[in-house]
Amino acid sequence: MRRTRTLSMGELLDEFFSRPYVAAKVAEGKLPETWRAVAGETVAGQTSELRLERGILHVRIRSSVLRSELFCRREALREALNREAGLPLVRAVIIR
């Protein structure tokens, strides 16, 4: 595609990062920060593993009491993570 007008670097970057694949990868890279914002400092401090595989977020929590609490809030966590990311990044949350 040939452009007829010149674009600023900011416009080019906005266009690049608005592509669905790139936006999903950027949101995936920000997942630890998003988890800390959604779950809170205490939960983030007890989280030993956080990984996303094919839309399923695997979370490993050290505290058994906190683990059972988060297990009950899985759906609310998923919705909050997707809202914070701005796109449907997480389909399910598995707490271990």
Secondary structure, 3 states (H helix, E strand, C coil): CCCCCCCCHHHHHHHHHCCHHHHHHHHHHCHHHHHHHHHCHHHHHHEEEEEEECCEEEEEECCHHHHHHHHHCHHHHHHHHHHHHCCCCCCEEEEC
